[in-house]
C-alpha cells in the first residue's frame, strides 16, 4: 500500500467525478452497517482529501456518525469498468461559506430553503484510505483475457488496481 501523491488525488477524482451518487456506509449503534446513496458535492478533490455531502441535520446519518465516525463511500461506474472504495472519518461541520460554494440547484429539491436552510448539514469525509479498480481494456480484450485465464488457470491481469493510505 502506498501513500498518496497529487497524481493519486487527481486519479481518484477522475474516477468518481462523473458518478452521481456514492453509497455512503455508516454503523448503527447496534453494530449493523447501513448504506444509502448520497450525492458528492465536491467540484474537485481538495488538497485535504475531503469529500462533502449535504444531509439532513435531523436525519440518521447525522445522528449515527456522532456515535461512530468511521465510514465508507463506494462508487461504481460499470459502463467504464471503474470502481472506488473510500474509507475515512465523517463529521458534521458548520461552514456556511462552504455550503454556499458547494450549493447547486439540484440540492434545492431536498433543502428548499437553499444553502441557509436550517435542516441543511454539511457532512465531510476525510479520506484515510482509498482503493480503486480501473479497467481500461475493451470488453473484447477482457473476454479474451478471461478465456485465456480459464485455460491456463492464471487469473487475468486487467486494468489498474491501487490501494493507498491518504492520511
BELNOR-V750301 format. One record per backbone hydrogen bond with DSSP energy under -1.0 kcal/mol. CO is the residue of the C=O (numbers start at 0). NH is the residue of the N-H. If there is no record, write none. Layout:
CO:NH
CO:NH
This chain:
1:164
4:8
5:9
6:10
7:11
8:12
9:13
10:14
11:15
12:16
15:18
21:37
22:73
23:35
24:71
25:33
27:30
31:27
33:25
35:23
37:21
45:48
48:126
50:124
51:40
52:122
54:120
55:58
58:62
59:63
60:64
63:67
68:89
70:87
71:24
72:85
73:22
74:83
76:79
76:81
80:134
81:76
82:132
83:74
84:130
85:72
86:127
86:128
87:70
88:125
90:123
94:98
95:99
96:100
97:101
98:102
103:106
105:108
106:109
106:110
110:113
113:116
116:119
118:56
120:54
121:92
122:52
123:90
124:50
125:88
127:165
128:86
129:163
130:84
131:161
132:82
133:159
137:141
138:142
139:143
140:144
141:145
142:146
143:147
144:148
145:149
146:150
147:151
148:152
159:133
161:131
162:1
163:129
164:3
